[in-house]
């Protein structure tokens, strides 16, 4: 899989970065985890769980939901 360009409108700011699918998490052709960079900064790995999206290091739930929503829409 290729790197996904990440562009979010979050709290009135445009954030740009990348989401890199983690190959070992691909199920039925869809990754369930991505390495996330915003700008040039690595902020962690986001995982899709039955209860929603979670990140291993970044803990702002609104930001995690925004990134997860973007990735969900991208994969459809």
Secondary structure, DSSP 8 states (H G I E B T S, - for coil): ---EEEEEEETTEEEEEEEEE-GGGEETTEESEEEEEETTEEEEEEEEETTEEEESS---HHHHHHHHHHHHHHH-
